Amino acid sequence: MSPSKGGATARERRGFTLWLTGLPSSGKSTLAELVAKRLRTAGHPVELLDGDEVRLRLSKGLGFSKDDRDENIRRISYVARLLTRVGAVAITAAISPYREIREEARREIGDFVEVYVKCPLEECVRRDVKGLYRKAIGGEIPRFTGISDPYEAPESPDVVVETDREAPEDSAEKILGALRRLGYLRSESGDKRL
């Protein structure tokens, strides 16, 4: 097997799941895309599991009760585990509001890096281009995370990014630095793209 662009063969490359969690409009999708682009440029096989897209395709028909939200996360974690197992990078950008189900995903997947995309509620409301917070505050959307349904922040995430204080590129670099520190990316390759 010949070496890939990143310097490691596909067999030597270790798959992992990068799990971004945070309030709606905190910046999860933006960061997931930035990190995915950097990893792909360096030759890593990457699949992005965005919460909105997964809800349309994999979890269609599920509502927003706690049981349905947990089932949605179980489905995402199952797909992420399969990707991780074959040496790919699975990046999830899903609110995943409940701590217990994220811990279940960590146990199931194994090679799991939790990123807390921290952003104050007021800033998330300000950024909300879809107007969902406004509707939730007005009572039009029941069980909306951060308004009428809880968000349980991680107690010991592998990395915390503060999107109200950091530029997206700086947050992405912080995530990549954590992946290097945790041994998921090889820093000895000298690849400046990572």
C-alpha positions as CSV (number, residue, x, y, z in Angstrom):
1,M,0.0,0.0,0.0
2,S,1.4,3.3,-1.0
3,P,1.6,6.3,1.4
4,S,-1.2,8.8,1.1
5,K,-0.7,12.6,0.8
6,G,-0.6,12.9,4.6
7,G,2.4,10.5,4.8
8,A,0.6,7.6,6.4
9,T,-0.9,4.7,4.6
10,A,-4.7,4.1,5.0
11,R,-3.9,1.1,7.2
12,E,-1.7,3.2,9.5
13,R,-4.1,6.1,9.8
14,R,-6.3,6.0,12.9
15,G,-10.0,6.9,12.4
16,F,-11.7,9.0,15.0
17,T,-14.9,11.0,15.6
18,L,-14.8,14.7,16.2
19,W,-18.0,15.5,18.1
20,L,-19.0,19.2,18.1
21,T,-21.7,20.1,20.6
22,G,-23.2,23.4,21.6
23,L,-26.3,25.6,21.5
24,P,-28.1,26.2,18.2
25,S,-26.2,28.9,16.2
26,S,-23.1,28.6,18.3
27,G,-20.9,27.9,15.3
28,K,-20.7,24.1,15.1
29,S,-21.4,23.7,11.4
30,T,-19.0,26.5,10.5
31,L,-16.2,24.9,12.5
32,A,-17.0,21.4,11.2
33,E,-16.6,22.6,7.6
34,L,-13.3,24.5,8.3
35,V,-11.8,21.5,10.1
36,A,-13.1,19.0,7.5
37,K,-11.5,21.2,4.7
38,R,-8.1,21.2,6.5
39,L,-8.2,17.5,7.1
40,R,-9.2,16.7,3.5
41,T,-6.5,18.9,2.1
42,A,-4.0,16.9,4.2
43,G,-5.3,13.7,2.7
44,H,-7.6,12.4,5.4
45,P,-10.9,10.7,4.4
46,V,-13.6,12.8,6.1
47,E,-17.3,12.6,6.4
48,L,-19.3,15.4,7.9
49,L,-22.5,14.5,9.8
50,D,-24.4,17.8,10.2
51,G,-27.3,17.7,12.6
52,D,-29.7,19.5,10.2
53,E,-28.9,17.2,7.3
54,V,-29.0,14.0,9.4
55,R,-32.5,15.0,10.7
56,L,-33.7,15.3,7.0
57,R,-32.2,12.0,5.9
58,L,-31.3,9.6,8.7
59,S,-33.7,10.7,11.4
60,K,-36.7,11.8,9.4
61,G,-39.9,11.3,11.4
62,L,-38.2,11.8,14.8
63,G,-39.6,14.7,16.9
64,F,-37.9,16.7,19.6
65,S,-38.9,14.8,22.8
66,K,-35.9,13.6,24.9
67,D,-36.4,10.0,23.6
68,D,-36.4,11.2,20.0
69,R,-33.4,13.4,20.5
70,D,-31.5,10.5,22.1
71,E,-32.5,8.3,19.2
72,N,-31.2,10.9,16.8
73,I,-27.8,11.0,18.6
74,R,-27.7,7.2,18.7
75,R,-28.1,7.0,14.9
76,I,-25.4,9.6,14.4
77,S,-23.1,7.8,16.7
78,Y,-23.7,4.5,15.0
79,V,-22.7,6.0,11.6
80,A,-19.7,7.8,13.2
81,R,-18.6,4.5,14.8
82,L,-18.7,2.7,11.4
83,L,-16.7,5.5,9.7
84,T,-14.2,5.6,12.6
85,R,-13.8,1.8,12.5
86,V,-12.7,1.9,8.8
87,G,-10.1,4.6,9.5
88,A,-12.1,7.7,8.4
89,V,-12.7,10.9,10.3
90,A,-16.3,11.4,11.2
91,I,-17.1,15.0,12.2
92,T,-20.5,15.5,13.8
93,A,-22.0,18.9,14.2
94,A,-25.2,18.3,16.2
95,I,-26.6,20.1,19.2
96,S,-26.6,16.8,21.2
97,P,-28.0,18.6,24.3
98,Y,-27.9,15.8,26.8
99,R,-24.6,14.8,28.5
100,E,-25.6,11.2,29.2
101,I,-26.2,10.4,25.5
102,R,-22.9,12.1,24.5
103,E,-21.2,9.9,27.0
104,E,-22.9,6.9,25.5
105,A,-21.7,7.9,22.1
106,R,-18.1,8.2,23.5
107,R,-18.3,4.7,24.9
108,E,-19.7,3.2,21.6
109,I,-17.2,5.0,19.3
110,G,-14.1,4.8,21.4
111,D,-11.9,7.2,19.4
112,F,-14.0,10.2,20.3
113,V,-12.9,13.8,20.7
114,E,-15.6,16.1,22.2
115,V,-15.5,19.7,21.3
116,Y,-17.6,22.1,23.3
117,V,-18.6,25.0,21.0
118,K,-19.2,27.5,23.8
119,C,-21.2,30.6,23.0
120,P,-23.4,32.7,25.2
121,L,-27.1,32.3,24.6
122,E,-27.5,36.0,23.8
123,E,-24.9,35.8,21.0
124,C,-26.6,32.6,19.6
125,V,-29.9,34.5,19.5
126,R,-28.2,37.4,17.7
127,R,-26.7,35.1,15.1
128,D,-29.8,33.1,14.4
129,V,-30.5,33.7,10.7
130,K,-33.4,31.2,10.6
131,G,-35.3,33.1,13.3
132,L,-35.8,29.9,15.4
133,Y,-34.9,31.5,18.7
134,R,-37.4,34.3,18.1
135,K,-40.1,31.7,17.4
136,A,-39.1,29.6,20.5
137,I,-39.1,32.7,22.7
138,G,-42.6,33.5,21.3
139,G,-43.8,30.0,22.2
140,E,-44.1,28.9,18.5
141,I,-41.5,26.2,18.9
142,P,-41.8,23.9,21.9
143,R,-38.8,22.2,23.5
144,F,-36.2,24.4,21.8
145,T,-32.7,23.8,23.2
146,G,-31.5,26.7,25.3
147,I,-35.0,28.3,25.7
148,S,-37.6,25.7,26.7
149,D,-35.4,22.6,26.8
150,P,-32.1,22.3,28.6
151,Y,-28.6,22.2,27.1
152,E,-26.2,20.3,29.3
153,A,-22.7,21.6,28.7
154,P,-19.9,19.0,28.7
155,E,-18.1,18.7,32.1
156,S,-14.8,17.5,30.7
157,P,-14.6,18.2,26.9
158,D,-11.4,17.4,25.1
159,V,-11.3,21.0,23.7
160,V,-13.4,24.1,24.3
161,V,-13.7,26.8,21.7
162,E,-15.3,30.1,22.5
163,T,-16.9,31.3,19.3
164,D,-18.0,34.7,20.6
165,R,-14.3,35.5,21.4
166,E,-12.4,33.6,18.7
167,A,-12.3,33.9,15.0
168,P,-13.5,30.7,13.3
169,E,-10.0,30.0,11.9
170,D,-8.5,30.4,15.4
171,S,-11.1,28.0,16.8
172,A,-10.4,25.5,14.0
173,E,-6.7,25.7,14.8
174,K,-7.4,25.1,18.5
175,I,-9.3,21.9,17.5
176,L,-6.5,20.7,15.2
177,G,-4.0,21.4,18.0
178,A,-6.0,19.2,20.3
179,L,-6.1,16.4,17.7
180,R,-2.3,16.6,17.4
181,R,-2.0,16.6,21.2
182,L,-4.3,13.6,21.5
183,G,-2.3,11.7,18.9
184,Y,-5.0,11.6,16.1
185,L,-2.9,13.8,13.8
186,R,0.8,13.3,13.2
187,S,2.8,16.5,13.8
188,E,6.1,14.9,12.7
189,S,4.9,14.8,9.0
190,G,5.7,18.5,8.8
191,D,2.5,19.1,6.9
192,K,1.8,22.8,7.3
193,R,-1.8,22.3,6.1
194,L,-2.7,20.9,9.5
